[in-house]
Amino acid sequence: MAYEVTNGPKCILSGFGGSPSIWVYNDGDAHGTVDGTDYFTDAKELGMKVGDLVFVQLTSDYTTTLHSVSAVDADGNGTISAAVLA
C-alpha cells in the first residue's frame, strides 16, 4: 500500500516549550513500510517536526509501535524511525 493524504497522521498533542508534538497514525501499512524514507508526503504541511513522536497502529490487528520523526525534507516529505526506548 502507499500513503494517502486523506488518511494522514493526526496531532493529538501539540508540543509547547520545546517539547515534541504527539501524533497517531492508523493504517494498514506494515510498520516497516511506514518507516520508509519520505513516507509521509505532506509532513511539513501537517506541521510535523523532527523529534515529534508518532504512534503507528496497524488496523488489521491493532499492533501499535512508537516512532519519532527523523527528517522533514525541503519538499515537505517526512520520514519516521522506530523509537529506541532506554
Phi and psi in degrees as GROMACS dihedral restraints (atoms count N, CA, C in turn):
[ dihedral_restraints ]
;  ai    aj    ak    al  type     phi  dphi    fc
    3     4     5     6     1  -130.3    20    10
    4     5     6     7     1   157.7    20    10
    6     7     8     9     1   -65.1    20    10
    7     8     9    10     1   137.5    20    10
    9    10    11    12     1  -122.9    20    10
   10    11    12    13     1   125.7    20    10
   12    13    14    15     1   -61.9    20    10
   13    14    15    16     1   -20.2    20    10
   15    16    17    18     1   -73.1    20    10
   16    17    18    19     1   -11.5    20    10
   18    19    20    21     1  -128.4    20    10
   19    20    21    22     1    52.1    20    10
   21    22    23    24     1   -78.9    20    10
   22    23    24    25     1   170.4    20    10
   24    25    26    27     1   -65.6    20    10
   25    26    27    28     1   151.4    20    10
   27    28    29    30     1  -111.6    20    10
   28    29    30    31     1   131.8    20    10
   30    31    32    33     1   -79.7    20    10
   31    32    33    34     1   120.5    20    10
   33    34    35    36     1  -103.6    20    10
   34    35    36    37     1   -13.6    20    10
   36    37    38    39     1  -154.1    20    10
   37    38    39    40     1   114.4    20    10
   39    40    41    42     1   -78.0    20    10
   40    41    42    43     1   135.5    20    10
   42    43    44    45     1   -67.9    20    10
   43    44    45    46     1   149.2    20    10
   45    46    47    48     1  -144.9    20    10
   46    47    48    49     1   151.5    20    10
   48    49    50    51     1    62.2    20    10
   49    50    51    52     1    30.2    20    10
   51    52    53    54     1    89.0    20    10
   52    53    54    55     1    -2.6    20    10
   54    55    56    57     1   -82.1    20    10
   55    56    57    58     1   157.5    20    10
   57    58    59    60     1   -74.7    20    10
   58    59    60    61     1   154.0    20    10
   60    61    62    63     1   -79.6    20    10
   61    62    63    64     1   158.4    20    10
   63    64    65    66     1  -118.8    20    10
   64    65    66    67     1   130.1    20    10
   66    67    68    69     1  -121.6    20    10
   67    68    69    70     1   153.6    20    10
   69    70    71    72     1  -125.2    20    10
   70    71    72    73     1   133.7    20    10
   72    73    74    75     1  -130.6    20    10
   73    74    75    76     1   117.2    20    10
   75    76    77    78     1  -109.1    20    10
   76    77    78    79     1   124.1    20    10
   78    79    80    81     1  -161.7    20    10
   79    80    81    82     1   168.8    20    10
   81    82    83    84     1   -89.0    20    10
   82    83    84    85     1    -8.4    20    10
   84    85    86    87     1   -70.5    20    10
   85    86    87    88     1   139.9    20    10
   87    88    89    90     1   -61.4    20    10
   88    89    90    91     1   153.4    20    10
   90    91    92    93     1   -57.4    20    10
   91    92    93    94     1   -37.7    20    10
   93    94    95    96     1   -66.1    20    10
   94    95    96    97     1   -31.2    20    10
   96    97    98    99     1   -70.3    20    10
   97    98    99   100     1   -43.1    20    10
   99   100   101   102     1   -63.3    20    10
  100   101   102   103     1   -28.7    20    10
  102   103   104   105     1   -75.1    20    10
  103   104   105   106     1    -1.0    20    10
  105   106   107   108     1   -65.7    20    10
  106   107   108   109     1   149.4    20    10
  108   109   110   111     1   -56.9    20    10
  109   110   111   112     1   131.1    20    10
  111   112   113   114     1    61.1    20    10
  112   113   114   115     1    26.7    20    10
  114   115   116   117     1   -57.4    20    10
  115   116   117   118     1   -46.4    20    10
  117   118   119   120     1   -86.5    20    10
  118   119   120   121     1   104.2    20    10
  120   121   122   123     1   -78.3    20    10
  121   122   123   124     1    -9.7    20    10
  123   124   125   126     1  -124.8    20    10
  124   125   126   127     1    29.1    20    10
  126   127   128   129     1   -58.2    20    10
  127   128   129   130     1   -46.3    20    10
  129   130   131   132     1   -63.8    20    10
  130   131   132   133     1   -43.7    20    10
  132   133   134   135     1   -60.6    20    10
  133   134   135   136     1   -37.4    20    10
  135   136   137   138     1   -72.1    20    10
  136   137   138   139     1   -23.5    20    10
  138   139   140   141     1   100.0    20    10
  139   140   141   142     1    13.4    20    10
  141   142   143   144     1   -69.1    20    10
  142   143   144   145     1   141.9    20    10
  144   145   146   147     1  -131.6    20    10
  145   146   147   148     1   152.7    20    10
  147   148   149   150     1   -55.4    20    10
  148   149   150   151     1   131.7    20    10
  150   151   152   153     1    98.9    20    10
  151   152   153   154     1   -16.3    20    10
  153   154   155   156     1   -62.4    20    10
  154   155   156   157     1   152.8    20    10
  156   157   158   159     1  -100.3    20    10
  157   158   159   160     1   140.9    20    10
  159   160   161   162     1  -132.1    20    10
  160   161   162   163     1   117.5    20    10
  162   163   164   165     1   -86.4    20    10
  163   164   165   166     1   123.7    20    10
  165   166   167   168     1  -109.9    20    10
  166   167   168   169     1   121.7    20    10
  168   169   170   171     1  -116.3    20    10
  169   170   171   172     1   123.6    20    10
  171   172   173   174     1   -78.2    20    10
  172   173   174   175     1   122.8    20    10
  174   175   176   177     1   -70.8    20    10
  175   176   177   178     1   -19.3    20    10
  177   178   179   180     1   -74.3    20    10
  178   179   180   181     1   -34.6    20    10
  180   181   182   183     1  -137.0    20    10
  181   182   183   184     1     6.0    20    10
  183   184   185   186     1    62.6    20    10
  184   185   186   187     1    22.6    20    10
  186   187   188   189     1   -65.2    20    10
  187   188   189   190     1   132.9    20    10
  189   190   191   192     1  -122.9    20    10
  190   191   192   193     1   134.1    20    10
  192   193   194   195     1  -128.6    20    10
  193   194   195   196     1   156.0    20    10
  195   196   197   198     1  -103.7    20    10
  196   197   198   199     1   134.1    20    10
  198   199   200   201     1  -132.9    20    10
  199   200   201   202     1   168.1    20    10
  201   202   203   204     1  -131.9    20    10
  202   203   204   205     1   149.3    20    10
  204   205   206   207     1   -72.1    20    10
  205   206   207   208     1   119.0    20    10
  207   208   209   210     1  -101.0    20    10
  208   209   210   211     1   -18.0    20    10
  210   211   212   213     1  -161.3    20    10
  211   212   213   214     1   144.5    20    10
  213   214   215   216     1  -132.3    20    10
  214   215   216   217     1   114.0    20    10
  216   217   218   219     1   -87.0    20    10
  217   218   219   220     1   177.2    20    10
  219   220   221   222     1   -61.2    20    10
  220   221   222   223     1   -25.6    20    10
  222   223   224   225     1   -82.9    20    10
  223   224   225   226     1    -4.6    20    10
  225   226   227   228     1    92.1    20    10
  226   227   228   229     1     3.5    20    10
  228   229   230   231     1   -78.0    20    10
  229   230   231   232     1   144.6    20    10
  231   232   233   234     1  -118.6    20    10
  232   233   234   235     1   144.5    20    10
  234   235   236   237     1  -121.1    20    10
  235   236   237   238     1   135.9    20    10
  237   238   239   240     1  -116.6    20    10
  238   239   240   241     1   154.6    20    10
  240   241   242   243     1  -128.7    20    10
  241   242   243   244     1   148.5    20    10
  243   244   245   246     1   -58.1    20    10
  244   245   246   247     1   133.5    20    10
  246   247   248   249     1   -72.6    20    10
  247   248   249   250     1   143.2    20    10
  249   250   251   252     1  -103.1    20    10
  250   251   252   253     1   115.9    20    10
  252   253   254   255     1   -99.5    20    10
  253   254   255   256     1   126.4    20    10
